[in-house]
Amino acid sequence: MAKKRSEPRKYAIPTNFEQARDELFSHILRCGVLEATVEHQKEWFDDTMLYLADRFGDLTDTELEQLRTLGERYCRPVVARTAPVGA
């Protein structure tokens, strides 16, 4: 049998950076950016980063750059896709 805990679990409240990162990845998956050309991805990221900067106003320029880098890396995985996403 499992041992019972005497104290309740503590939940960490996500930082604004973590929330922005999660929202960016969610937008990438919903908007079909993975299948877009590099030029369209650049335009999409330009617009989306402006949106995220407005939505999460306390993020620094460095954090916004890190978000963009994470998103761009996510759109260009190391292993090439053989089937379209969502198939």
Backbone atoms as SQL, in Angstrom:
CREATE TABLE atoms (id INTEGER PRIMARY KEY, chain TEXT, resi INTEGER, resn TEXT, atom TEXT, x REAL, y REAL, z REAL);
INSERT INTO atoms VALUES
  (1, 'A', 1, 'MET', 'N', 0.819, -1.187, 0.000),
  (2, 'A', 1, 'MET', 'CA', 0.000, 0.000, 0.000),
  (3, 'A', 1, 'MET', 'C', 0.863, 1.251, 0.000),
  (4, 'A', 2, 'ALA', 'N', 0.296, 2.299, -0.531),
  (5, 'A', 2, 'ALA', 'CA', 1.038, 3.556, -0.596),
  (6, 'A', 2, 'ALA', 'C', 1.042, 4.246, 0.759),
  (7, 'A', 3, 'LYS', 'N', 2.130, 4.895, 1.035),
  (8, 'A', 3, 'LYS', 'CA', 2.260, 5.631, 2.288),
  (9, 'A', 3, 'LYS', 'C', 1.495, 6.945, 2.182),
  (10, 'A', 4, 'LYS', 'N', 0.712, 7.274, 3.168),
  (11, 'A', 4, 'LYS', 'CA', -0.078, 8.511, 3.137),
  (12, 'A', 4, 'LYS', 'C', 0.774, 9.684, 3.589),
  (13, 'A', 5, 'ARG', 'N', 0.577, 10.806, 2.929),
  (14, 'A', 5, 'ARG', 'CA', 1.306, 12.020, 3.286),
  (15, 'A', 5, 'ARG', 'C', 0.567, 12.752, 4.397),
  (16, 'A', 6, 'SER', 'N', 1.327, 13.312, 5.301),
  (17, 'A', 6, 'SER', 'CA', 0.711, 14.064, 6.374),
  (18, 'A', 6, 'SER', 'C', 0.485, 15.522, 5.987),
  (19, 'A', 7, 'GLU', 'N', 1.279, 16.043, 5.045),
  (20, 'A', 7, 'GLU', 'CA', 1.098, 17.425, 4.602),
  (21, 'A', 7, 'GLU', 'C', 0.560, 17.442, 3.177),
  (22, 'A', 8, 'PRO', 'N', -0.252, 18.429, 2.870),
  (23, 'A', 8, 'PRO', 'CA', -0.758, 18.531, 1.496),
  (24, 'A', 8, 'PRO', 'C', 0.360, 18.926, 0.537),
  (25, 'A', 9, 'ARG', 'N', 0.164, 18.583, -0.721),
  (26, 'A', 9, 'ARG', 'CA', 1.161, 18.940, -1.738),
  (27, 'A', 9, 'ARG', 'C', 1.189, 20.450, -1.933),
  (28, 'A', 10, 'LYS', 'N', 2.366, 20.954, -2.214),
  (29, 'A', 10, 'LYS', 'CA', 2.519, 22.382, -2.480),
  (30, 'A', 10, 'LYS', 'C', 2.589, 22.577, -3.987),
  (31, 'A', 11, 'TYR', 'N', 1.827, 23.498, -4.492),
  (32, 'A', 11, 'TYR', 'CA', 1.797, 23.776, -5.917),
  (33, 'A', 11, 'TYR', 'C', 2.540, 25.073, -6.200),
  (34, 'A', 12, 'ALA', 'N', 3.399, 25.027, -7.203),
  (35, 'A', 12, 'ALA', 'CA', 4.134, 26.218, -7.601),
  (36, 'A', 12, 'ALA', 'C', 3.292, 27.031, -8.577),
  (37, 'A', 13, 'ILE', 'N', 3.215, 28.303, -8.330),
  (38, 'A', 13, 'ILE', 'CA', 2.495, 29.191, -9.241),
  (39, 'A', 13, 'ILE', 'C', 3.447, 29.516, -10.390),
  (40, 'A', 14, 'PRO', 'N', 3.012, 29.278, -11.638),
  (41, 'A', 14, 'PRO', 'CA', 3.910, 29.541, -12.767),
  (42, 'A', 14, 'PRO', 'C', 4.236, 31.027, -12.888),
  (43, 'A', 15, 'THR', 'N', 5.467, 31.300, -13.296),
  (44, 'A', 15, 'THR', 'CA', 5.890, 32.679, -13.517),
  (45, 'A', 15, 'THR', 'C', 5.268, 33.192, -14.810),
  (46, 'A', 16, 'ASN', 'N', 5.344, 34.496, -15.029),
  (47, 'A', 16, 'ASN', 'CA', 4.823, 35.063, -16.270),
  (48, 'A', 16, 'ASN', 'C', 5.566, 34.521, -17.486),
  (49, 'A', 17, 'PHE', 'N', 6.863, 34.277, -17.336),
  (50, 'A', 17, 'PHE', 'CA', 7.635, 33.709, -18.441),
  (51, 'A', 17, 'PHE', 'C', 7.115, 32.320, -18.787),
  (52, 'A', 18, 'GLU', 'N', 6.866, 31.502, -17.771),
  (53, 'A', 18, 'GLU', 'CA', 6.355, 30.152, -18.011),
  (54, 'A', 18, 'GLU', 'C', 4.965, 30.180, -18.635),
  (55, 'A', 19, 'GLN', 'N', 4.129, 31.102, -18.197),
  (56, 'A', 19, 'GLN', 'CA', 2.799, 31.233, -18.785),
  (57, 'A', 19, 'GLN', 'C', 2.898, 31.682, -20.245),
  (58, 'A', 20, 'ALA', 'N', 3.774, 32.643, -20.522),
  (59, 'A', 20, 'ALA', 'CA', 3.959, 33.122, -21.890),
  (60, 'A', 20, 'ALA', 'C', 4.507, 32.004, -22.776),
  (61, 'A', 21, 'ARG', 'N', 5.441, 31.225, -22.260),
  (62, 'A', 21, 'ARG', 'CA', 6.010, 30.098, -23.014),
  (63, 'A', 21, 'ARG', 'C', 4.921, 29.083, -23.353),
  (64, 'A', 22, 'ASP', 'N', 4.119, 28.735, -22.372),
  (65, 'A', 22, 'ASP', 'CA', 3.050, 27.767, -22.604),
  (66, 'A', 22, 'ASP', 'C', 2.041, 28.293, -23.618),
  (67, 'A', 23, 'GLU', 'N', 1.715, 29.576, -23.518),
  (68, 'A', 23, 'GLU', 'CA', 0.774, 30.177, -24.464),
  (69, 'A', 23, 'GLU', 'C', 1.359, 30.209, -25.874),
  (70, 'A', 24, 'LEU', 'N', 2.652, 30.502, -25.986),
  (71, 'A', 24, 'LEU', 'CA', 3.309, 30.510, -27.294),
  (72, 'A', 24, 'LEU', 'C', 3.244, 29.126, -27.930),
  (73, 'A', 25, 'PHE', 'N', 3.586, 28.081, -27.177),
  (74, 'A', 25, 'PHE', 'CA', 3.540, 26.726, -27.723),
  (75, 'A', 25, 'PHE', 'C', 2.116, 26.341, -28.118),
  (76, 'A', 26, 'SER', 'N', 1.151, 26.757, -27.331),
  (77, 'A', 26, 'SER', 'CA', -0.248, 26.481, -27.649),
  (78, 'A', 26, 'SER', 'C', -0.647, 27.156, -28.958),
  (79, 'A', 27, 'HIS', 'N', -0.223, 28.413, -29.136),
  (80, 'A', 27, 'HIS', 'CA', -0.524, 29.135, -30.380),
  (81, 'A', 27, 'HIS', 'C', 0.144, 28.460, -31.576),
  (82, 'A', 28, 'ILE', 'N', 1.379, 28.001, -31.387),
  (83, 'A', 28, 'ILE', 'CA', 2.098, 27.333, -32.476),
  (84, 'A', 28, 'ILE', 'C', 1.319, 26.116, -32.950),
  (85, 'A', 29, 'LEU', 'N', 0.836, 25.322, -31.994),
  (86, 'A', 29, 'LEU', 'CA', 0.111, 24.109, -32.361),
  (87, 'A', 29, 'LEU', 'C', -1.243, 24.422, -33.000),
  (88, 'A', 30, 'ARG', 'N', -1.954, 25.430, -32.492),
  (89, 'A', 30, 'ARG', 'CA', -3.286, 25.749, -33.011),
  (90, 'A', 30, 'ARG', 'C', -3.251, 26.464, -34.350),
  (91, 'A', 31, 'CYS', 'N', -2.209, 27.248, -34.611),
  (92, 'A', 31, 'CYS', 'CA', -2.181, 28.085, -35.815),
  (93, 'A', 31, 'CYS', 'C', -1.526, 27.407, -37.015),
  (94, 'A', 32, 'GLY', 'N', -0.999, 26.222, -36.868),
  (95, 'A', 32, 'GLY', 'CA', -0.406, 25.518, -37.998),
  (96, 'A', 32, 'GLY', 'C', 0.928, 26.082, -38.443),
  (97, 'A', 33, 'VAL', 'N', 1.636, 26.723, -37.545),
  (98, 'A', 33, 'VAL', 'CA', 2.925, 27.335, -37.883),
  (99, 'A', 33, 'VAL', 'C', 3.967, 26.283, -38.249),
  (100, 'A', 34, 'LEU', 'N', 3.816, 25.084, -37.716),
  (101, 'A', 34, 'LEU', 'CA', 4.777, 24.017, -37.992),
  (102, 'A', 34, 'LEU', 'C', 4.852, 23.685, -39.480),
  (103, 'A', 35, 'GLU', 'N', 3.739, 23.850, -40.180),
  (104, 'A', 35, 'GLU', 'CA', 3.682, 23.514, -41.603),
  (105, 'A', 35, 'GLU', 'C', 3.975, 24.710, -42.514),
  (106, 'A', 36, 'ALA', 'N', 4.149, 25.889, -41.948),
  (107, 'A', 36, 'ALA', 'CA', 4.349, 27.103, -42.744),
  (108, 'A', 36, 'ALA', 'C', 5.782, 27.189, -43.262),
  (109, 'A', 37, 'THR', 'N', 5.957, 27.997, -44.299),
  (110, 'A', 37, 'THR', 'CA', 7.308, 28.252, -44.819),
  (111, 'A', 37, 'THR', 'C', 8.059, 29.128, -43.823),
  (112, 'A', 38, 'VAL', 'N', 9.365, 29.183, -43.976),
  (113, 'A', 38, 'VAL', 'CA', 10.203, 29.960, -43.066),
  (114, 'A', 38, 'VAL', 'C', 9.805, 31.439, -43.094),
  (115, 'A', 39, 'GLU', 'N', 9.462, 31.969, -44.272),
  (116, 'A', 39, 'GLU', 'CA', 9.062, 33.370, -44.382),
  (117, 'A', 39, 'GLU', 'C', 7.773, 33.644, -43.614),
  (118, 'A', 40, 'HIS', 'N', 6.802, 32.734, -43.764),
  (119, 'A', 40, 'HIS', 'CA', 5.542, 32.898, -43.047),
  (120, 'A', 40, 'HIS', 'C', 5.735, 32.721, -41.545),
  (121, 'A', 41, 'GLN', 'N', 6.630, 31.820, -41.157),
  (122, 'A', 41, 'GLN', 'CA', 6.921, 31.644, -39.734),
  (123, 'A', 41, 'GLN', 'C', 7.498, 32.920, -39.140),
  (124, 'A', 42, 'LYS', 'N', 8.399, 33.570, -39.888),
  (125, 'A', 42, 'LYS', 'CA', 8.997, 34.815, -39.396),
  (126, 'A', 42, 'LYS', 'C', 7.925, 35.872, -39.187),
  (127, 'A', 43, 'GLU', 'N', 7.040, 36.045, -40.157),
  (128, 'A', 43, 'GLU', 'CA', 5.960, 37.017, -40.026),
  (129, 'A', 43, 'GLU', 'C', 5.073, 36.670, -38.833),
  (130, 'A', 44, 'TRP', 'N', 4.736, 35.393, -38.690),
  (131, 'A', 44, 'TRP', 'CA', 3.873, 34.960, -37.597),
  (132, 'A', 44, 'TRP', 'C', 4.534, 35.237, -36.254),
  (133, 'A', 45, 'PHE', 'N', 5.829, 34.933, -36.149),
  (134, 'A', 45, 'PHE', 'CA', 6.544, 35.184, -34.894),
  (135, 'A', 45, 'PHE', 'C', 6.636, 36.678, -34.601),
  (136, 'A', 46, 'ASP', 'N', 6.846, 37.508, -35.625),
  (137, 'A', 46, 'ASP', 'CA', 6.876, 38.959, -35.413),
  (138, 'A', 46, 'ASP', 'C', 5.568, 39.422, -34.775),
  (139, 'A', 47, 'ASP', 'N', 4.446, 39.004, -35.352),
  (140, 'A', 47, 'ASP', 'CA', 3.135, 39.400, -34.839),
  (141, 'A', 47, 'ASP', 'C', 2.865, 38.815, -33.449),
  (142, 'A', 48, 'THR', 'N', 3.181, 37.558, -33.275),
  (143, 'A', 48, 'THR', 'CA', 2.896, 36.880, -32.006),
  (144, 'A', 48, 'THR', 'C', 3.740, 37.441, -30.873),
  (145, 'A', 49, 'MET', 'N', 4.983, 37.786, -31.147),
  (146, 'A', 49, 'MET', 'CA', 5.832, 38.343, -30.096),
  (147, 'A', 49, 'MET', 'C', 5.331, 39.720, -29.673),
  (148, 'A', 50, 'LEU', 'N', 4.797, 40.500, -30.606),
  (149, 'A', 50, 'LEU', 'CA', 4.186, 41.780, -30.234),
  (150, 'A', 50, 'LEU', 'C', 2.989, 41.551, -29.322),
  (151, 'A', 51, 'TYR', 'N', 2.179, 40.549, -29.660),
  (152, 'A', 51, 'TYR', 'CA', 1.018, 40.199, -28.841),
  (153, 'A', 51, 'TYR', 'C', 1.455, 39.776, -27.433),
  (154, 'A', 52, 'LEU', 'N', 2.458, 38.898, -27.356),
  (155, 'A', 52, 'LEU', 'CA', 2.920, 38.423, -26.050),
  (156, 'A', 52, 'LEU', 'C', 3.543, 39.544, -25.225),
  (157, 'A', 53, 'ALA', 'N', 4.227, 40.475, -25.890),
  (158, 'A', 53, 'ALA', 'CA', 4.813, 41.612, -25.173),
  (159, 'A', 53, 'ALA', 'C', 3.712, 42.477, -24.559),
  (160, 'A', 54, 'ASP', 'N', 2.596, 42.632, -25.280),
  (161, 'A', 54, 'ASP', 'CA', 1.473, 43.392, -24.733),
  (162, 'A', 54, 'ASP', 'C', 0.769, 42.624, -23.627),
  (163, 'A', 55, 'ARG', 'N', 0.558, 41.352, -23.837),
  (164, 'A', 55, 'ARG', 'CA', -0.186, 40.524, -22.875),
  (165, 'A', 55, 'ARG', 'C', 0.583, 40.322, -21.582),
  (166, 'A', 56, 'PHE', 'N', 1.893, 40.118, -21.684),
  (167, 'A', 56, 'PHE', 'CA', 2.753, 39.925, -20.514),
  (168, 'A', 56, 'PHE', 'C', 3.725, 41.100, -20.454),
  (169, 'A', 57, 'GLY', 'N', 3.213, 42.250, -20.047),
  (170, 'A', 57, 'GLY', 'CA', 3.963, 43.507, -20.080),
  (171, 'A', 57, 'GLY', 'C', 5.200, 43.550, -19.205),
  (172, 'A', 58, 'ASP', 'N', 5.286, 42.688, -18.204),
  (173, 'A', 58, 'ASP', 'CA', 6.451, 42.737, -17.322),
  (174, 'A', 58, 'ASP', 'C', 7.615, 41.872, -17.801),
  (175, 'A', 59, 'LEU', 'N', 7.478, 41.215, -18.946),
  (176, 'A', 59, 'LEU', 'CA', 8.592, 40.439, -19.499),
  (177, 'A', 59, 'LEU', 'C', 9.645, 41.387, -20.056),
  (178, 'A', 60, 'THR', 'N', 10.895, 41.072, -19.795),
  (179, 'A', 60, 'THR', 'CA', 11.991, 41.892, -20.316),
  (180, 'A', 60, 'THR', 'C', 12.249, 41.560, -21.784),
  (181, 'A', 61, 'ASP', 'N', 13.015, 42.410, -22.444),
  (182, 'A', 61, 'ASP', 'CA', 13.383, 42.150, -23.839),
  (183, 'A', 61, 'ASP', 'C', 14.153, 40.839, -23.966),
  (184, 'A', 62, 'THR', 'N', 14.999, 40.549, -22.987),
  (185, 'A', 62, 'THR', 'CA', 15.771, 39.302, -22.997),
  (186, 'A', 62, 'THR', 'C', 14.842, 38.099, -22.913),
  (187, 'A', 63, 'GLU', 'N', 13.835, 38.173, -22.046),
  (188, 'A', 63, 'GLU', 'CA', 12.892, 37.065, -21.917),
  (189, 'A', 63, 'GLU', 'C', 12.074, 36.881, -23.195),
  (190, 'A', 64, 'LEU', 'N', 11.703, 37.989, -23.831),
  (191, 'A', 64, 'LEU', 'CA', 10.971, 37.898, -25.096),
  (192, 'A', 64, 'LEU', 'C', 11.840, 37.264, -26.186),
  (193, 'A', 65, 'GLU', 'N', 13.117, 37.599, -26.199),
  (194, 'A', 65, 'GLU', 'CA', 14.041, 36.987, -27.158),
  (195, 'A', 65, 'GLU', 'C', 14.166, 35.481, -26.886),
  (196, 'A', 66, 'GLN', 'N', 14.228, 35.113, -25.601),
  (197, 'A', 66, 'GLN', 'CA', 14.312, 33.696, -25.238),
  (198, 'A', 66, 'GLN', 'C', 13.050, 32.952, -25.678),
  (199, 'A', 67, 'LEU', 'N', 11.891, 33.581, -25.496),
  (200, 'A', 67, 'LEU', 'CA', 10.638, 32.971, -25.939),
  (201, 'A', 67, 'LEU', 'C', 10.647, 32.724, -27.440),
  (202, 'A', 68, 'ARG', 'N', 11.076, 33.731, -28.180),
  (203, 'A', 68, 'ARG', 'CA', 11.110, 33.585, -29.641),
  (204, 'A', 68, 'ARG', 'C', 12.062, 32.465, -30.046),
  (205, 'A', 69, 'THR', 'N', 13.218, 32.414, -29.407),
  (206, 'A', 69, 'THR', 'CA', 14.189, 31.365, -29.713),
  (207, 'A', 69, 'THR', 'C', 13.599, 29.979, -29.424),
  (208, 'A', 70, 'LEU', 'N', 12.929, 29.844, -28.292),
  (209, 'A', 70, 'LEU', 'CA', 12.289, 28.568, -27.960),
  (210, 'A', 70, 'LEU', 'C', 11.253, 28.187, -29.008),
  (211, 'A', 71, 'GLY', 'N', 10.426, 29.152, -29.403),
  (212, 'A', 71, 'GLY', 'CA', 9.390, 28.894, -30.395),
  (213, 'A', 71, 'GLY', 'C', 9.963, 28.514, -31.747),
  (214, 'A', 72, 'GLU', 'N', 10.997, 29.236, -32.178),
  (215, 'A', 72, 'GLU', 'CA', 11.609, 28.941, -33.480),
  (216, 'A', 72, 'GLU', 'C', 12.269, 27.566, -33.469),
  (217, 'A', 73, 'ARG', 'N', 12.896, 27.206, -32.363),
  (218, 'A', 73, 'ARG', 'CA', 13.502, 25.871, -32.259),
  (219, 'A', 73, 'ARG', 'C', 12.428, 24.792, -32.282),
  (220, 'A', 74, 'TYR', 'N', 11.312, 25.061, -31.652),
  (221, 'A', 74, 'TYR', 'CA', 10.213, 24.106, -31.624),
  (222, 'A', 74, 'TYR', 'C', 9.664, 23.875, -33.033),
  (223, 'A', 75, 'CYS', 'N', 9.681, 24.902, -33.850),
  (224, 'A', 75, 'CYS', 'CA', 9.168, 24.785, -35.220),
  (225, 'A', 75, 'CYS', 'C', 10.148, 24.088, -36.154),
  (226, 'A', 76, 'ARG', 'N', 11.403, 23.950, -35.749),
  (227, 'A', 76, 'ARG', 'CA', 12.407, 23.286, -36.581),
  (228, 'A', 76, 'ARG', 'C', 13.034, 22.137, -35.799),
  (229, 'A', 77, 'PRO', 'N', 12.310, 21.029, -35.648),
  (230, 'A', 77, 'PRO', 'CA', 12.859, 19.913, -34.875),
  (231, 'A', 77, 'PRO', 'C', 14.061, 19.277, -35.574),
  (232, 'A', 78, 'VAL', 'N', 14.858, 18.589, -34.797),
  (233, 'A', 78, 'VAL', 'CA', 16.065, 17.944, -35.318),
  (234, 'A', 78, 'VAL', 'C', 15.699, 16.833, -36.283),
  (235, 'A', 79, 'VAL', 'N', 14.691, 16.049, -35.941),
  (236, 'A', 79, 'VAL', 'CA', 14.248, 14.956, -36.799),
  (237, 'A', 79, 'VAL', 'C', 13.147, 15.478, -37.712),
  (238, 'A', 80, 'ALA', 'N', 13.332, 15.297, -39.002),
  (239, 'A', 80, 'ALA', 'CA', 12.347, 15.783, -39.973),
  (240, 'A', 80, 'ALA', 'C', 11.023, 15.037, -39.819),
  (241, 'A', 81, 'ARG', 'N', 9.935, 15.758, -39.996),
  (242, 'A', 81, 'ARG', 'CA', 8.610, 15.146, -39.939),
  (243, 'A', 81, 'ARG', 'C', 8.329, 14.396, -41.228),
  (244, 'A', 82, 'THR', 'N', 7.764, 13.214, -41.100),
  (245, 'A', 82, 'THR', 'CA', 7.414, 12.442, -42.309),
  (246, 'A', 82, 'THR', 'C', 5.932, 12.567, -42.611),
  (247, 'A', 83, 'ALA', 'N', 5.111, 12.847, -41.596),
  (248, 'A', 83, 'ALA', 'CA', 3.670, 12.996, -41.805),
  (249, 'A', 83, 'ALA', 'C', 3.236, 14.348, -41.259),
  (250, 'A', 84, 'PRO', 'N', 2.214, 14.946, -41.824),
  (251, 'A', 84, 'PRO', 'CA', 1.746, 16.232, -41.314),
  (252, 'A', 84, 'PRO', 'C', 1.253, 16.109, -39.860),
  (253, 'A', 85, 'VAL', 'N', 1.395, 17.195, -39.121),
  (254, 'A', 85, 'VAL', 'CA', 0.950, 17.210, -37.740),
  (255, 'A', 85, 'VAL', 'C', -0.565, 17.083, -37.706),
  (256, 'A', 86, 'GLY', 'N', -1.053, 16.282, -36.792),
  (257, 'A', 86, 'GLY', 'CA', -2.487, 16.095, -36.656),
  (258, 'A', 86, 'GLY', 'C', -3.050, 15.009, -37.558),
  (259, 'A', 87, 'ALA', 'N', -2.203, 14.341, -38.312),
  (260, 'A', 87, 'ALA', 'CA', -2.675, 13.287, -39.215),
  (261, 'A', 87, 'ALA', 'C', -2.935, 12.010, -38.476);
